[in-house]
């Protein structure tokens, strides 16, 4: 796992544009999540995820080959494999939890990933855990606990399923947190198209061994959902890779919060999911915790004389 001092300095000439591009990428991911939830409910999480990634490879590979690029090697290849495996585990656990929870709640719980990444980075770099990280963790845990208490307590028949869904999303957040530490270095070593292709390929290869037992052919309308989801996922990866190569993670992490708005809208429009006050309050606590933990508290440089 690369350390911060190994990372090349990002281009600081277009931070505003990087934020806008990242926001577009997050919106595409949120809509993709809704399509994948619908496809997973229809055909199962594993078939939906494998099919979407195979379609993604078929879409991006010709574009990558047309540019005459050579397959990466060395550190770039190792990072592609590592992040692809992390994304495979993250996606399976996230979508498994997503079909058992309202979209807004699942996304809100997944926001703890930057908090976990903060602690992982501190442990990896041998830094002392700062008080702000502890405060951030307390707010994050409180937010998750509030959402979980409301969801699990909302009906006895749903409680076991909801509890398993929450546990799956939390596990997914752990994988995502590790991938966040890897993502910055990956974006500095490879172009966005290569990152999108490598991720779809590694995830597909990681999932394929289980296909004889778990894969089933989707219906035509479900296949359309998977195809659109693959297009959105590949486009989002390209946009986010472009943004992370041009702005620091601490600038782009808050953009993740916009996913909550999109997920709440998608959940309401497509699945008739209501946004509860408990979910909104829990999301607020988690976001505040992430903001406390990730904001830069270094003193501002003195003004020029």
C-alpha positions in Angstrom: 0.0 0.0 0.0 1.6 3.3 -1.0 2.4 6.0 1.5 1.4 9.6 1.1 5.0 10.8 0.5 5.2 8.4 -2.5 2.4 10.2 -4.3 3.2 12.7 -7.0 1.8 16.2 -6.4 -1.6 16.6 -8.2 -2.1 19.3 -10.7 -3.5 22.3 -8.8 -4.5 24.3 -11.9 -8.1 23.0 -12.1 -9.3 22.0 -8.7 -12.8 23.4 -9.3 -13.1 21.5 -12.5 -11.9 18.3 -10.8 -14.7 18.7 -8.2 -17.3 19.1 -10.9 -16.1 16.1 -12.8 -16.0 14.0 -9.6 -19.6 15.1 -8.8 -20.7 13.9 -12.2 -18.9 10.6 -11.6 -20.6 10.1 -8.3 -24.0 10.9 -9.8 -23.4 8.2 -12.5 -22.4 5.7 -9.8 -25.6 6.4 -7.8 -27.8 5.8 -10.8 -25.8 2.7 -11.6 -26.4 1.5 -8.0 -30.2 1.8 -8.6 -30.0 -0.1 -11.8 -27.9 -2.8 -10.2 -30.3 -3.1 -7.3 -33.2 -3.7 -9.7 -31.1 -6.2 -11.7 -30.0 -8.0 -8.5 -33.5 -8.3 -7.3 -34.5 -9.8 -10.6 -31.6 -12.2 -11.2 -29.4 -12.3 -8.1 -26.4 -10.2 -7.0 -23.7 -12.5 -8.5 -25.2 -12.8 -12.0 -25.9 -9.0 -12.1 -22.3 -8.1 -11.0 -20.5 -10.6 -13.3 -22.6 -9.7 -16.3 -22.2 -6.0 -15.8 -18.4 -6.3 -15.6 -18.2 -8.5 -18.6 -20.2 -6.0 -20.6 -17.9 -3.3 -19.2 -14.9 -5.1 -20.6 -16.5 -5.5 -24.0 -17.3 -1.8 -24.1 -13.9 -0.4 -23.0 -11.5 -2.9 -24.5 -12.0 -1.7 -28.1 -11.5 1.9 -27.1 -8.3 1.1 -25.2 -7.0 -1.1 -28.0 -7.7 1.6 -30.6 -5.3 3.9 -28.8 -2.5 1.5 -29.3 -1.6 1.3 -25.6 0.5 -1.5 -24.2 -0.7 -3.6 -21.3 0.7 -2.1 -18.0 3.4 -3.8 -16.0 5.2 -3.4 -12.7 3.7 -1.2 -10.0 0.8 -0.1 -12.2 -0.2 -3.7 -12.8 0.0 -4.7 -9.2 -2.2 -1.7 -8.2 -4.7 -2.7 -10.9 -4.9 -6.2 -9.5 -5.1 -5.2 -5.9 -7.8 -2.6 -6.5 -9.7 -4.9 -8.7 -9.8 -7.6 -6.1 -10.9 -5.1 -3.5 -13.6 -3.8 -5.7 -14.8 -7.3 -6.4 -15.2 -8.0 -2.6 -16.6 -4.5 -2.1 -19.2 -4.9 -4.8 -20.4 -8.3 -3.8 -21.0 -7.3 -0.2 -22.4 -3.9 -1.0 -25.0 -5.1 -3.5 -25.9 -8.0 -1.3 -26.7 -5.5 1.4 -28.3 -3.0 -1.0 -31.1 -5.5 -1.9 -31.9 -5.8 1.8 -31.9 -2.0 2.6 -33.4 1.2 1.2 -30.9 2.9 -1.1 -30.4 6.1 1.0 -29.7 4.0 4.2 -27.2 1.8 2.4 -25.4 4.8 0.9 -25.4 6.7 4.3 -23.8 3.7 6.1 -21.2 3.3 3.3 -20.0 6.9 4.1 -18.0 5.5 7.0 -15.4 4.3 4.5 -13.5 7.6 4.6 -13.3 7.3 8.4 -11.9 3.8 8.1 -9.5 5.0 5.4 -8.3 7.8 7.8 -7.4 5.2 10.4 -5.9 2.8 7.9 -3.7 5.6 6.5 -2.6 6.5 10.0 -1.7 2.9 10.9 0.1 2.4 7.6 2.2 5.5 7.9 2.9 4.9 11.6 1.3 8.2 12.6 -0.3 8.9 16.0 -4.1 8.7 15.9 -5.2 12.4 16.3 -8.0 13.4 18.6 -10.0 14.6 15.6 -10.0 11.0 14.2 -11.4 9.7 17.5 -14.1 12.4 17.4 -14.9 11.6 13.8 -15.2 7.9 14.6 -17.6 8.6 17.5 -19.9 10.6 15.2 -19.6 8.0 12.4 -20.5 5.1 14.8 -23.4 7.1 16.3 -24.8 7.8 12.8 -24.6 4.1 11.8 -26.1 3.1 15.2 -29.0 5.5 14.7 -29.8 4.2 11.2 -29.4 0.6 12.3 -31.7 1.0 15.3 -34.4 2.5 13.2 -34.1 -0.1 10.4 -33.8 -3.2 12.6 -36.6 -2.0 14.8 -38.9 -1.1 12.0 -40.5 -4.5 11.9 -39.8 -7.9 13.4 -40.1 -9.7 10.1 -37.5 -7.5 8.5 -35.1 -7.3 11.4 -32.8 -10.3 10.6 -32.6 -9.3 6.9 -31.9 -5.6 7.7 -29.2 -6.5 10.3 -27.5 -8.7 7.7 -27.8 -6.0 5.1 -26.2 -3.4 7.4 -23.4 -5.8 8.3 -22.7 -6.4 4.6 -22.6 -2.7 3.8 -20.2 -2.1 6.7 -18.0 -4.9 5.4 -18.1 -3.4 2.0 -17.1 0.0 3.5 -14.0 -1.7 4.9 -13.0 -2.9 1.4 -13.8 0.5 -0.1 -11.7 2.2 2.6 -8.6 0.2 1.6 -9.3 0.9 -2.1 -9.4 4.6 -1.4 -5.8 4.4 -0.1 -4.8 2.6 -3.3 -6.9 4.8 -5.7 -4.8 8.0 -5.5 -1.6 6.2 -6.5 -3.3 4.3 -9.2 -4.7 7.5 -10.7 -1.2 8.9 -10.9 0.3 5.9 -12.7 -2.4 5.1 -15.3 -4.8 6.9 -17.5 -8.6 6.8 -16.8 -9.4 4.4 -19.7 -6.8 1.9 -18.5 -8.1 2.1 -14.9 -11.7 1.5 -16.1 -10.7 -1.5 -18.3 -8.4 -3.1 -15.7 -11.0 -2.9 -12.9 -13.7 -4.5 -15.0 -11.3 -7.2 -16.2 -9.9 -8.0 -12.7 -13.4 -8.1 -11.2 -14.6 -10.4 -14.0 -11.7 -12.8 -13.6 -12.2 -12.9 -9.8 -15.9 -13.8 -10.2 -15.7 -16.2 -13.1 -14.7 -19.3 -11.2 -18.1 -19.4 -9.5 -20.1 -19.0 -12.7 -20.9 -22.7 -13.3 -22.8 -22.7 -10.0 -24.1 -19.2 -9.6 -24.6 -17.6 -13.0 -27.9 -17.6 -14.8 -29.0 -15.9 -18.0 -30.9 -12.6 -17.3 -34.2 -11.7 -18.9 -34.1 -9.1 -21.7 -35.2 -6.1 -19.5 -32.7 -7.1 -16.8 -29.9 -7.4 -19.3 -30.7 -3.9 -20.5 -30.4 -2.6 -16.9 -27.0 -4.4 -16.6 -25.8 -2.9 -19.9 -26.7 0.7 -18.9 -25.2 0.0 -15.5 -21.9 -1.1 -17.2 -21.9 2.0 -19.3 -22.5 4.3 -16.3 -19.9 2.4 -14.2 -17.2 2.7 -16.9 -18.0 6.4 -17.5 -17.9 7.1 -13.8 -14.5 5.3 -13.3 -13.1 7.4 -16.1 -14.4 10.7 -14.6 -13.3 9.9 -11.1 -9.8 8.7 -12.2 -9.4 12.0 -14.1 -10.5 14.0 -11.1 -8.3 12.1 -8.6 -5.3 12.7 -10.8 -5.9 16.5 -10.6 -7.0 17.1 -7.0 -6.1 15.8 -3.6 -8.3 13.2 -1.9 -9.2 15.6 0.9 -10.7 18.0 -1.7 -12.7 15.3 -3.4 -13.9 13.1 -0.5 -16.7 15.5 0.4 -18.1 15.1 -3.1 -19.0 11.5 -2.1 -21.8 12.9 0.1 -23.8 14.0 -3.0 -24.4 10.3 -3.6 -26.9 10.4 -0.7 -29.2 12.9 -2.6 -29.1 10.8 -5.8 -29.7 7.6 -3.9 -32.7 9.0 -2.0 -34.2 10.2 -5.3 -33.6 6.9 -7.0 -35.0 5.0 -4.1 -38.1 7.1 -4.0 -38.7 7.0 -7.8 -37.8 3.4 -8.6 -38.5 1.5 -5.4 -41.0 3.7 -3.5 -38.6 4.0 -0.6 -39.3 6.8 1.9 -36.5 8.8 3.5 -36.9 8.6 7.3 -35.8 11.3 9.7 -33.6 8.7 11.4 -31.8 8.0 8.1 -31.4 11.7 7.5 -30.1 12.4 11.0 -27.8 9.4 10.9 -26.4 10.5 7.5 -25.8 14.0 9.0 -23.8 12.5 11.9 -21.7 10.4 9.6 -21.0 13.2 7.2 -20.1 15.5 10.0 -17.7 12.9 11.4 -16.0 12.4 8.0 -15.7 16.2 7.7 -14.1 16.4 11.1 -11.7 13.6 10.3 -10.6 14.6 6.8 -10.5 18.4 6.8 -7.1 19.9 6.6 -6.2 21.6 9.9 -2.7 22.8 8.9 -2.3 26.5 9.4 -2.9 28.6 6.4 0.3 30.0 4.8 1.1 33.7 5.6 -0.1 36.2 3.0 2.5 37.4 0.5 4.3 40.6 1.5 
